[in-house]
Amino acid sequence: MEVLITGITGFVGSHLADFLLGKKGIKAHGIVRRHPKTENIEYII
């Protein structure tokens, strides 16, 4: 299954990405602002 997460660098989006990437068969894509705060997802990217 493929999932699109809008606001992936935010609090909820980053936790959702972390949760989903721990599941088998999930491919997550994210949308961010032009100048995102990536510190919430640095461990993922």
CHARMM internal coordinates of N, CA and C (Angstrom, degrees):
IC EDIT
DIST 1 N 1 CA 1.4266
DIST 1 CA 1 C 1.5306
ANGL 1 N 1 CA 1 C 108.16
DIST 1 C 2 N 1.3131
ANGL 1 CA 1 C 2 N 116.12
DIHE 1 N 1 CA 1 C 2 N 140.58
DIST 2 N 2 CA 1.4542
ANGL 1 C 2 N 2 CA 121.46
DIHE 1 CA 1 C 2 N 2 CA 175.82
DIST 2 CA 2 C 1.5158
ANGL 2 N 2 CA 2 C 109.07
DIHE 1 C 2 N 2 CA 2 C -107.96
DIST 2 C 3 N 1.3374
ANGL 2 CA 2 C 3 N 115.44
DIHE 2 N 2 CA 2 C 3 N 138.89
DIST 3 N 3 CA 1.4569
ANGL 2 C 3 N 3 CA 121.65
DIHE 2 CA 2 C 3 N 3 CA -176.45
DIST 3 CA 3 C 1.5203
ANGL 3 N 3 CA 3 C 108.90
DIHE 2 C 3 N 3 CA 3 C -127.73
DIST 3 C 4 N 1.3284
ANGL 3 CA 3 C 4 N 116.78
DIHE 3 N 3 CA 3 C 4 N 137.55
DIST 4 N 4 CA 1.4584
ANGL 3 C 4 N 4 CA 122.62
DIHE 3 CA 3 C 4 N 4 CA 175.06
DIST 4 CA 4 C 1.5210
ANGL 4 N 4 CA 4 C 107.94
DIHE 3 C 4 N 4 CA 4 C -107.26
DIST 4 C 5 N 1.3270
ANGL 4 CA 4 C 5 N 116.19
DIHE 4 N 4 CA 4 C 5 N 123.82
DIST 5 N 5 CA 1.4603
ANGL 4 C 5 N 5 CA 121.33
DIHE 4 CA 4 C 5 N 5 CA 179.72
DIST 5 CA 5 C 1.5212
ANGL 5 N 5 CA 5 C 108.08
DIHE 4 C 5 N 5 CA 5 C -111.84
DIST 5 C 6 N 1.3249
ANGL 5 CA 5 C 6 N 116.16
DIHE 5 N 5 CA 5 C 6 N 113.67
DIST 6 N 6 CA 1.4653
ANGL 5 C 6 N 6 CA 119.69
DIHE 5 CA 5 C 6 N 6 CA 175.05
DIST 6 CA 6 C 1.5195
ANGL 6 N 6 CA 6 C 107.64
DIHE 5 C 6 N 6 CA 6 C -85.15
DIST 6 C 7 N 1.3244
ANGL 6 CA 6 C 7 N 116.23
DIHE 6 N 6 CA 6 C 7 N 139.65
DIST 7 N 7 CA 1.4567
ANGL 6 C 7 N 7 CA 119.71
DIHE 6 CA 6 C 7 N 7 CA -177.79
DIST 7 CA 7 C 1.5142
ANGL 7 N 7 CA 7 C 112.98
DIHE 6 C 7 N 7 CA 7 C 71.26
DIST 7 C 8 N 1.3174
ANGL 7 CA 7 C 8 N 116.54
DIHE 7 N 7 CA 7 C 8 N 39.74
DIST 8 N 8 CA 1.4674
ANGL 7 C 8 N 8 CA 121.13
DIHE 7 CA 7 C 8 N 8 CA -174.52
DIST 8 CA 8 C 1.5288
ANGL 8 N 8 CA 8 C 113.05
DIHE 7 C 8 N 8 CA 8 C -65.27
DIST 8 C 9 N 1.3287
ANGL 8 CA 8 C 9 N 118.62
DIHE 8 N 8 CA 8 C 9 N -21.43
DIST 9 N 9 CA 1.4643
ANGL 8 C 9 N 9 CA 119.77
DIHE 8 CA 8 C 9 N 9 CA 179.47
DIST 9 CA 9 C 1.5193
ANGL 9 N 9 CA 9 C 112.81
DIHE 8 C 9 N 9 CA 9 C -87.61
DIST 9 C 10 N 1.3139
ANGL 9 CA 9 C 10 N 117.99
DIHE 9 N 9 CA 9 C 10 N -4.44
DIST 10 N 10 CA 1.4629
ANGL 9 C 10 N 10 CA 121.51
DIHE 9 CA 9 C 10 N 10 CA 177.41
DIST 10 CA 10 C 1.5149
ANGL 10 N 10 CA 10 C 111.68
DIHE 9 C 10 N 10 CA 10 C -80.22
DIST 10 C 11 N 1.3238
ANGL 10 CA 10 C 11 N 115.30
DIHE 10 N 10 CA 10 C 11 N 179.02
DIST 11 N 11 CA 1.4666
ANGL 10 C 11 N 11 CA 120.86
DIHE 10 CA 10 C 11 N 11 CA -176.70
DIST 11 CA 11 C 1.5225
ANGL 11 N 11 CA 11 C 111.66
DIHE 10 C 11 N 11 CA 11 C -61.42
DIST 11 C 12 N 1.3167
ANGL 11 CA 11 C 12 N 116.97
DIHE 11 N 11 CA 11 C 12 N -54.43
DIST 12 N 12 CA 1.4681
ANGL 11 C 12 N 12 CA 120.86
DIHE 11 CA 11 C 12 N 12 CA -177.52
DIST 12 CA 12 C 1.5240
ANGL 12 N 12 CA 12 C 110.85
DIHE 11 C 12 N 12 CA 12 C -68.94
DIST 12 C 13 N 1.3327
ANGL 12 CA 12 C 13 N 117.16
DIHE 12 N 12 CA 12 C 13 N -45.01
DIST 13 N 13 CA 1.4579
ANGL 12 C 13 N 13 CA 120.83
DIHE 12 CA 12 C 13 N 13 CA -178.57
DIST 13 CA 13 C 1.5142
ANGL 13 N 13 CA 13 C 113.36
DIHE 12 C 13 N 13 CA 13 C -61.28
DIST 13 C 14 N 1.3274
ANGL 13 CA 13 C 14 N 117.04
DIHE 13 N 13 CA 13 C 14 N -40.36
DIST 14 N 14 CA 1.4673
ANGL 13 C 14 N 14 CA 119.79
DIHE 13 CA 13 C 14 N 14 CA -179.68
DIST 14 CA 14 C 1.5274
ANGL 14 N 14 CA 14 C 111.41
DIHE 13 C 14 N 14 CA 14 C -69.15
DIST 14 C 15 N 1.3186
ANGL 14 CA 14 C 15 N 117.43
DIHE 14 N 14 CA 14 C 15 N -37.36
DIST 15 N 15 CA 1.4655
ANGL 14 C 15 N 15 CA 120.07
DIHE 14 CA 14 C 15 N 15 CA 177.18
DIST 15 CA 15 C 1.5307
ANGL 15 N 15 CA 15 C 111.21
DIHE 14 C 15 N 15 CA 15 C -70.34
DIST 15 C 16 N 1.3206
ANGL 15 CA 15 C 16 N 116.49
DIHE 15 N 15 CA 15 C 16 N -36.85
DIST 16 N 16 CA 1.4617
ANGL 15 C 16 N 16 CA 120.18
DIHE 15 CA 15 C 16 N 16 CA 176.75
DIST 16 CA 16 C 1.5251
ANGL 16 N 16 CA 16 C 110.25
DIHE 15 C 16 N 16 CA 16 C -64.54
DIST 16 C 17 N 1.3295
ANGL 16 CA 16 C 17 N 117.18
DIHE 16 N 16 CA 16 C 17 N -43.05
DIST 17 N 17 CA 1.4646
ANGL 16 C 17 N 17 CA 120.89
DIHE 16 CA 16 C 17 N 17 CA 178.09
DIST 17 CA 17 C 1.5221
ANGL 17 N 17 CA 17 C 110.74
DIHE 16 C 17 N 17 CA 17 C -61.21
DIST 17 C 18 N 1.3142
ANGL 17 CA 17 C 18 N 116.85
DIHE 17 N 17 CA 17 C 18 N -44.30
DIST 18 N 18 CA 1.4610
ANGL 17 C 18 N 18 CA 121.21
DIHE 17 CA 17 C 18 N 18 CA 178.48
DIST 18 CA 18 C 1.5250
ANGL 18 N 18 CA 18 C 110.99
DIHE 17 C 18 N 18 CA 18 C -59.70
DIST 18 C 19 N 1.3156
ANGL 18 CA 18 C 19 N 117.12
DIHE 18 N 18 CA 18 C 19 N -43.76
DIST 19 N 19 CA 1.4600
ANGL 18 C 19 N 19 CA 122.14
DIHE 18 CA 18 C 19 N 19 CA 179.31
DIST 19 CA 19 C 1.5257
ANGL 19 N 19 CA 19 C 111.16
DIHE 18 C 19 N 19 CA 19 C -64.43
DIST 19 C 20 N 1.3306
ANGL 19 CA 19 C 20 N 116.81
DIHE 19 N 19 CA 19 C 20 N -48.47
DIST 20 N 20 CA 1.4630
ANGL 19 C 20 N 20 CA 120.65
DIHE 19 CA 19 C 20 N 20 CA -175.78
DIST 20 CA 20 C 1.5213
ANGL 20 N 20 CA 20 C 112.65
DIHE 19 C 20 N 20 CA 20 C -68.51
DIST 20 C 21 N 1.3281
ANGL 20 CA 20 C 21 N 117.36
DIHE 20 N 20 CA 20 C 21 N -35.61
DIST 21 N 21 CA 1.4617
ANGL 20 C 21 N 21 CA 119.62
DIHE 20 CA 20 C 21 N 21 CA -179.21
DIST 21 CA 21 C 1.5220
ANGL 21 N 21 CA 21 C 112.09
DIHE 20 C 21 N 21 CA 21 C -71.65
DIST 21 C 22 N 1.3164
ANGL 21 CA 21 C 22 N 117.26
DIHE 21 N 21 CA 21 C 22 N -13.35
DIST 22 N 22 CA 1.4573
ANGL 21 C 22 N 22 CA 121.09
DIHE 21 CA 21 C 22 N 22 CA 174.67
DIST 22 CA 22 C 1.5187
ANGL 22 N 22 CA 22 C 112.76
DIHE 21 C 22 N 22 CA 22 C -83.89
DIST 22 C 23 N 1.3284
ANGL 22 CA 22 C 23 N 117.16
DIHE 22 N 22 CA 22 C 23 N -4.86
DIST 23 N 23 CA 1.4617
ANGL 22 C 23 N 23 CA 122.48
DIHE 22 CA 22 C 23 N 23 CA -178.77
DIST 23 CA 23 C 1.5237
ANGL 23 N 23 CA 23 C 109.79
DIHE 22 C 23 N 23 CA 23 C -98.98
DIST 23 C 24 N 1.3246
ANGL 23 CA 23 C 24 N 116.42
DIHE 23 N 23 CA 23 C 24 N 143.62
DIST 24 N 24 CA 1.4674
ANGL 23 C 24 N 24 CA 120.82
DIHE 23 CA 23 C 24 N 24 CA 177.34
DIST 24 CA 24 C 1.5191
ANGL 24 N 24 CA 24 C 110.19
DIHE 23 C 24 N 24 CA 24 C -73.25
DIST 24 C 25 N 1.3129
ANGL 24 CA 24 C 25 N 115.79
DIHE 24 N 24 CA 24 C 25 N 142.39
DIST 25 N 25 CA 1.4520
ANGL 24 C 25 N 25 CA 121.46
DIHE 24 CA 24 C 25 N 25 CA 174.21
DIST 25 CA 25 C 1.5186
ANGL 25 N 25 CA 25 C 115.02
DIHE 24 C 25 N 25 CA 25 C 79.97
DIST 25 C 26 N 1.3324
ANGL 25 CA 25 C 26 N 117.74
DIHE 25 N 25 CA 25 C 26 N 9.60
DIST 26 N 26 CA 1.4612
ANGL 25 C 26 N 26 CA 121.23
DIHE 25 CA 25 C 26 N 26 CA 179.89
DIST 26 CA 26 C 1.5229
ANGL 26 N 26 CA 26 C 108.68
DIHE 25 C 26 N 26 CA 26 C -104.92
DIST 26 C 27 N 1.3151
ANGL 26 CA 26 C 27 N 116.20
DIHE 26 N 26 CA 26 C 27 N 129.51
DIST 27 N 27 CA 1.4568
ANGL 26 C 27 N 27 CA 122.28
DIHE 26 CA 26 C 27 N 27 CA 174.32
DIST 27 CA 27 C 1.5247
ANGL 27 N 27 CA 27 C 106.29
DIHE 26 C 27 N 27 CA 27 C -117.62
DIST 27 C 28 N 1.3274
ANGL 27 CA 27 C 28 N 116.46
DIHE 27 N 27 CA 27 C 28 N 114.32
DIST 28 N 28 CA 1.4625
ANGL 27 C 28 N 28 CA 121.01
DIHE 27 CA 27 C 28 N 28 CA -175.27
DIST 28 CA 28 C 1.5211
ANGL 28 N 28 CA 28 C 110.89
DIHE 27 C 28 N 28 CA 28 C -102.18
DIST 28 C 29 N 1.3188
ANGL 28 CA 28 C 29 N 115.64
DIHE 28 N 28 CA 28 C 29 N 137.82
DIST 29 N 29 CA 1.4601
ANGL 28 C 29 N 29 CA 123.68
DIHE 28 CA 28 C 29 N 29 CA 174.51
DIST 29 CA 29 C 1.5177
ANGL 29 N 29 CA 29 C 106.55
DIHE 28 C 29 N 29 CA 29 C -120.81
DIST 29 C 30 N 1.3201
ANGL 29 CA 29 C 30 N 117.19
DIHE 29 N 29 CA 29 C 30 N 147.64
DIST 30 N 30 CA 1.4551
ANGL 29 C 30 N 30 CA 119.50
DIHE 29 CA 29 C 30 N 30 CA -178.75
DIST 30 CA 30 C 1.5094
ANGL 30 N 30 CA 30 C 112.77
DIHE 29 C 30 N 30 CA 30 C -130.62
DIST 30 C 31 N 1.3159
ANGL 30 CA 30 C 31 N 114.87
DIHE 30 N 30 CA 30 C 31 N 149.21
DIST 31 N 31 CA 1.4600
ANGL 30 C 31 N 31 CA 122.75
DIHE 30 CA 30 C 31 N 31 CA 174.70
DIST 31 CA 31 C 1.5188
ANGL 31 N 31 CA 31 C 107.10
DIHE 30 C 31 N 31 CA 31 C -114.71
DIST 31 C 32 N 1.3436
ANGL 31 CA 31 C 32 N 115.88
DIHE 31 N 31 CA 31 C 32 N 133.21
DIST 32 N 32 CA 1.4621
ANGL 31 C 32 N 32 CA 121.03
DIHE 31 CA 31 C 32 N 32 CA -179.48
DIST 32 CA 32 C 1.5217
ANGL 32 N 32 CA 32 C 110.11
DIHE 31 C 32 N 32 CA 32 C -127.58
DIST 32 C 33 N 1.3196
ANGL 32 CA 32 C 33 N 115.77
DIHE 32 N 32 CA 32 C 33 N 167.65
DIST 33 N 33 CA 1.4632
ANGL 32 C 33 N 33 CA 121.46
DIHE 32 CA 32 C 33 N 33 CA 174.67
DIST 33 CA 33 C 1.5173
ANGL 33 N 33 CA 33 C 109.24
DIHE 32 C 33 N 33 CA 33 C -70.67
DIST 33 C 34 N 1.3051
ANGL 33 CA 33 C 34 N 115.20
DIHE 33 N 33 CA 33 C 34 N 171.69
DIST 34 N 34 CA 1.4633
ANGL 33 C 34 N 34 CA 120.59
DIHE 33 CA 33 C 34 N 34 CA -179.49
DIST 34 CA 34 C 1.5312
ANGL 34 N 34 CA 34 C 111.46
DIHE 33 C 34 N 34 CA 34 C -58.90
DIST 34 C 35 N 1.3169
ANGL 34 CA 34 C 35 N 117.76
DIHE 34 N 34 CA 34 C 35 N -41.99
DIST 35 N 35 CA 1.4679
ANGL 34 C 35 N 35 CA 122.68
DIHE 34 CA 34 C 35 N 35 CA 179.11
DIST 35 CA 35 C 1.5295
ANGL 35 N 35 CA 35 C 108.31
DIHE 34 C 35 N 35 CA 35 C -122.40
DIST 35 C 36 N 1.3246
ANGL 35 CA 35 C 36 N 116.41
DIHE 35 N 35 CA 35 C 36 N 77.61
DIST 36 N 36 CA 1.4705
ANGL 35 C 36 N 36 CA 119.79
DIHE 35 CA 35 C 36 N 36 CA -174.04
DIST 36 CA 36 C 1.5243
ANGL 36 N 36 CA 36 C 112.96
DIHE 35 C 36 N 36 CA 36 C -74.84
DIST 36 C 37 N 1.3105
ANGL 36 CA 36 C 37 N 115.01
DIHE 36 N 36 CA 36 C 37 N 155.99
DIST 37 N 37 CA 1.4667
ANGL 36 C 37 N 37 CA 121.58
DIHE 36 CA 36 C 37 N 37 CA 170.85
DIST 37 CA 37 C 1.5273
ANGL 37 N 37 CA 37 C 106.07
DIHE 36 C 37 N 37 CA 37 C -91.62
DIST 37 C 38 N 1.3043
ANGL 37 CA 37 C 38 N 116.15
DIHE 37 N 37 CA 37 C 38 N 98.22
DIST 38 N 38 CA 1.4662
ANGL 37 C 38 N 38 CA 120.13
DIHE 37 CA 37 C 38 N 38 CA -172.97
DIST 38 CA 38 C 1.5253
ANGL 38 N 38 CA 38 C 113.91
DIHE 37 C 38 N 38 CA 38 C -85.17
DIST 38 C 39 N 1.3295
ANGL 38 CA 38 C 39 N 118.45
DIHE 38 N 38 CA 38 C 39 N 0.31
DIST 39 N 39 CA 1.4687
ANGL 38 C 39 N 39 CA 118.45
DIHE 38 CA 38 C 39 N 39 CA -178.30
DIST 39 CA 39 C 1.5248
ANGL 39 N 39 CA 39 C 112.57
DIHE 38 C 39 N 39 CA 39 C -62.20
DIST 39 C 40 N 1.3354
ANGL 39 CA 39 C 40 N 117.94
DIHE 39 N 39 CA 39 C 40 N -24.05
DIST 40 N 40 CA 1.4652
ANGL 39 C 40 N 40 CA 120.25
DIHE 39 CA 39 C 40 N 40 CA 178.73
DIST 40 CA 40 C 1.5265
ANGL 40 N 40 CA 40 C 113.12
DIHE 39 C 40 N 40 CA 40 C -72.60
DIST 40 C 41 N 1.3288
ANGL 40 CA 40 C 41 N 117.44
DIHE 40 N 40 CA 40 C 41 N -20.74
DIST 41 N 41 CA 1.4686
ANGL 40 C 41 N 41 CA 119.67
DIHE 40 CA 40 C 41 N 41 CA -177.22
DIST 41 CA 41 C 1.5276
ANGL 41 N 41 CA 41 C 113.24
DIHE 40 C 41 N 41 CA 41 C -126.57
DIST 41 C 42 N 1.3300
ANGL 41 CA 41 C 42 N 117.73
DIHE 41 N 41 CA 41 C 42 N 15.89
DIST 42 N 42 CA 1.4656
ANGL 41 C 42 N 42 CA 119.86
DIHE 41 CA 41 C 42 N 42 CA -178.49
DIST 42 CA 42 C 1.5204
ANGL 42 N 42 CA 42 C 112.70
DIHE 41 C 42 N 42 CA 42 C -58.36
DIST 42 C 43 N 1.3164
ANGL 42 CA 42 C 43 N 117.67
DIHE 42 N 42 CA 42 C 43 N -32.18
DIST 43 N 43 CA 1.4676
ANGL 42 C 43 N 43 CA 120.66
DIHE 42 CA 42 C 43 N 43 CA -179.66
DIST 43 CA 43 C 1.5244
ANGL 43 N 43 CA 43 C 111.83
DIHE 42 C 43 N 43 CA 43 C -72.80
DIST 43 C 44 N 1.3282
ANGL 43 CA 43 C 44 N 117.51
DIHE 43 N 43 CA 43 C 44 N -15.83
DIST 44 N 44 CA 1.4656
ANGL 43 C 44 N 44 CA 121.55
DIHE 43 CA 43 C 44 N 44 CA 179.56
DIST 44 CA 44 C 1.5257
ANGL 44 N 44 CA 44 C 110.94
DIHE 43 C 44 N 44 CA 44 C -91.49
DIST 44 C 45 N 1.3386
ANGL 44 CA 44 C 45 N 116.93
DIHE 44 N 44 CA 44 C 45 N -40.62
DIST 45 N 45 CA 1.4739
ANGL 44 C 45 N 45 CA 120.12
DIHE 44 CA 44 C 45 N 45 CA -173.61
DIST 45 CA 45 C 1.4708
ANGL 45 N 45 CA 45 C 112.99
DIHE 44 C 45 N 45 CA 45 C -90.43
END
COOR INIT
IC SEED 1 N 1 CA 1 C
IC BUILD
